[in-house]
Amino acid sequence: MTSPTTETAGSPRAPGTCYADAAAFRSALLDAGLLVPTAATGLYQRSGDFEDAVRAVEAWAGSLRLDAYPRRSLPPILPRADFLQTDYLRSFPDLAGIVSVFTGGDAEHRALLEDLDAGGNGSTVLEPAETVLSSAVCHSVYPTLDPAIPDEGLRLEASGFAFRHEPSLDPVRMQSFRMLEHVCVGTPAQAEAHRDVWLPRMAEGLGSLGLDVRIEAANDPFFGRVGRMLAANQQQASLKHELVVDIHDEKPTAIGSTNYHEDHFSVLFDLTTPDGNLAHSGCAAFGLERIALALLSRHGLEPGHWPTEVRRELG
């Protein structure tokens, strides 16, 4: 499959060419009505055509599983206690979103109104809720599992919304987005095999959609000085790989990844294999909006006119 060429300034963009930059791609999506901007940077309403494309991608990503296992649709929030137990705040405090609620009576309501009338935002009266925004879909799964993992390991498919506070005008970096993850919890060999099977399977599947995918060793965006050390260790140990494409020329975009967590979540949630050892886990994650955006960039802004073989793959 040939690599896409780049559009030139002032020339009409044809399917199969890259957008010059994120601004050009965003303008094209907005002009086509596929995305509708809001007052918050990186938060969009989506047209029916865009939503249809995302749902088709979701169904396609689910259909790639090799055998039957349970499917879960997850809410965009999770219990605060579970969130804190994942240690996400220690590694990614800049990406987290905490929900605030009002729990007071009349006196507190008066204080809230006074704060709003004075130009405040109510934060002095509102309190943290028992829920937080989910930043990674599989994080909602581990606290709900039976701690005793069976001999054959445990596999499931999980999909839902995630939130990350990284406002950007690049449309591929949405604050609210969906992911579908194929999760495995079991022995180290089972978790590693899950990764080793899914990485080429994802690359082949995305290639069948006409996308020029590259596999790259990667790391999560850990925060701070300690985070830089964690990122280096993660990359050195080959725990994370991303499937990247060129949507625009500014920077390659990761549209999927495989992640081997070792025993990180088992330590936190006491997940053990039958031999009494801590289980290992891994996931193969598809960024649903990002795949849809990659398809729109590659094949054009009208999904009904995408190549026949691509539309057939997507059902």
N, C-alpha and C positions, 0 to 999 in steps of 0.2 A: 504494500500500500504506500503510495507516495505521500510525502509530507506536504502540508498545505503551504501555499505561497502567501505572501503578505500583501494586503491592499496598499495601494499608493495613495498619497494625499489627493483628494478631489475626485478619485475614480470611483465608479459604482462597485460595490462589493458583491462578488459572486459567491455562491456556495462553494466550500472547499478552500476558501482563503481565510487568513487570519485577520481579525480586526487590529488596527494599528495600536490601540491602547484600550484601557478599561473605559475611558470616557466615551470613545467611539462606540464600543459595544453597548454601554448603558444607554446612550442616546438612541441607538437603533432599537433596543428593546422597548424603551419608553415611547418612541415614535410609532412603533407597531402596536402599542397598547397591550403588550404581553405582561409588562410590569407597570404598576402604578405607584409612584413614590409617595411617602408619607412625611410627616414632620420629623421623624427620627431617621437619621442617616443609616442606610443599610437595612431598612425595614420596608417591605413592599407588600402591596396587595397584588394578587395574581389574576390574570384573565382566565376565562374558561379554557381557552386553548392551551395556555401554559399549565394549568392544573391538570388537564387531560394528559398532557405529555408527561408530567411528573408521576401521575398515577400509572401510566403505562410502563414507565421505567421501574416503578415499585413492583408491579406484577412480574415484570421480566426478571428483576433481580431475585425475587423470591423463587421463580421457576428454575433457577440454576442449581438449586440444592440437589445433591446426588441421591438422597433417600428421604423418606418421610420423617419429619420430626415436628414437634409442636410449634405453633406460631403465636406470637403475642403482639398485640397492638398497645403501645404504651402511651400514657398521658404525658403532656408537656411539663408536668411537675412531678416531684417525688418528695417523700417525707424528709424534713430537714435533718432528722436524726440519721437517716441512711446517708444523706448527702455528706454530712460531717464525717461519718465513719469512712467514706471513700477516700478521705484525705485530699479531695480535689482543691480545697481552699489553700492547702499548704503549697501546692504545685502551680495552681492557675488562679490566683486571687483576682487577677485583672479580667478574667473571662466570666466570672460567676455572676449570677443574678439572684438576689434574695427577694422574696415576696414580702411586702409589708401590708398589714391589715389594721383595721380599727377595732378595738375591743372594749372601748370605754363606755361610759354612760352620758348623761346630760351634761355634766360639768366638762368632761373631756370633749364632748361635741362642741360646746361653746368655745373651748380653747382652740379646737380645730378651725372653727369658723373665723375666729379672731386672727389666727395665723394666716389663713387664706386671704382674708380682707387686707392684711398687711403686706401681701405679696409673697407669702411663704408658700411652701409646697406640702405642708402637712407632716413633714418628716419628724417634727418634734413631738407629735402626738401618736403617729402610727408606730406599730410594733412589728418585729419579725414574725411571720406566720409559721405555722408548723410544716409548711411546704416551701420548696425552692424550685426555681426553674432548672430543668434537666439540661446539663451541658454535654452529656454523652449518653446515648440510648442504652447501652448495655449496663451502665451504672445502676439503672433501676432494677435490673434482673437479679444480680448476685444476692442482695439481701432477702429475696423471696425464695431462694432455692432451698431444698432439703439439704442440710449440711452433709449428709451421707451420700456421696456421689457413687453411682453404681459402677460395677466392673467395666461395663462397656462405655463408660463416660456419659456425659449428658450433652445433647445438642438441641438448640432451639433457634428459631428465627424471631427477631425482635425489630419492630419498626415504630417510629414515632418522631415527634418534633424535638429539636434541641435548641438551646439558646447559648450564644457566646457574645459577650460584650466586646466586640471589636468593630466599632462603626467604621464603615468604609464606603466610598463611592463606587468601588469595584463591585459589580453585581454578583460576582462569584463569591463574595464575602458577605453573605447575609447574616444579620443578627439572629434571625429565626429561620430554621431550615429543618429538613427531614433526612433521616438516615434509616437504612435497613441493614441490619447486622446479622450474620450467621455466627452464632456463639457456640463455643465448645468449652466444657469444663471436664477435666479428667486427669489422667496421668500426664507427666511431662511428654511422653512419647505421643499420646493421643492429641495433646494441644499442639505440639510441633507438627504432627501429621496434618492436622486441620489447616494450619498455615501453609504447609507445603503443597497441599492439594488446591487450596483456594487461590493462591497468588497467580499461578498460570491460568486457572479457570476464569478468573476475573479478567485477566488480560485478553484471553481468547474471546470471551463473551463481549467485552467492550469493543474489541476489534471487529466483531461481527456486526456492530452497529455503525461501522464506517469511521471509527475514531482511531487516530494514530496514538496509541498508548505506549508509554515508556514506564518501566519499573525502576524506581529509585529507592535506595536506602534513605530512611528519614528519621526524624525524631519529633516528639510532641513539643509544643511551645512552652516549656517549663519557664517559670518566672524567676528572675533574679540571678545572683551569682551561683547559689547552690543549684538552681535550675539549669544553668549552663553546664554544670558538671553532670547532672542527671541526663541531659540531652546527649552529651558526648558519650556517656556510658551506654545509653539506649541505642545509639547509632553503631557504636563499636561492636555491641553484642548482636546486631542485626535483628532487633526485636520488632522493628516497625519498617514496613515498606509501603510506599505510595505508588499509585498508578496515576501518572500525570499526563496531561494533554496541553496543547497550545490553543487556548481560546482567544487570547489576544497576545500581542508581542511583549507586554511589560514583564510577565512572569508566568512560568508554567503553572497550571492549576491541578491540584490533587482532586480527583473525582472518586477515588476509592482507596482503601488501604487494608493491609493485614497487620494485626497487632498481637504479639505474644506477650502476655502479662506476667509470665512465670507464676509465682505463687502470691502475687501482690494482693489480689482480692480474696484469696483463700485465707491469708493471714488476718485480714480485716473481718471476714465473715465466717471463719472457722469451717471452711469447706474441705472435707477429707475424702480420700479414696479408701476402698475397703482394706488396704494394708495399713491404714492409720496415718499415712503421710498426707501432708497438705497437697491439695489438688493444684493443678496448673490450669490456666485459662487462656483463651485467645479468641479473636473475632475477625471476621472478614466484613468490612464496612463499605457500603455504597452510599455516596452523597447524592441523594435523589435529585435535588434542584441542580446541583452542579453537573450531573450527567445530562439532564435536560438542557441546560445552558450550553454544554459542549455540543450537543446535537443541533441546537439552534445556530450556533456559530458555524459548525461544519456544513450543515445541510440547508441552511436558510431559515428564515423567520416564519415560514408557513409550514407547520408540521404535515398538513395534508399533501404537500408537494415534496416531502422527503422521498428519497429513493425507495422503490417498491420493496427491495430486500430488507431495508431498515424497518419500514412499517410492518412488514411481515414478522420480523423478529420481535417487535414490540406488541404484536397481536392486534 
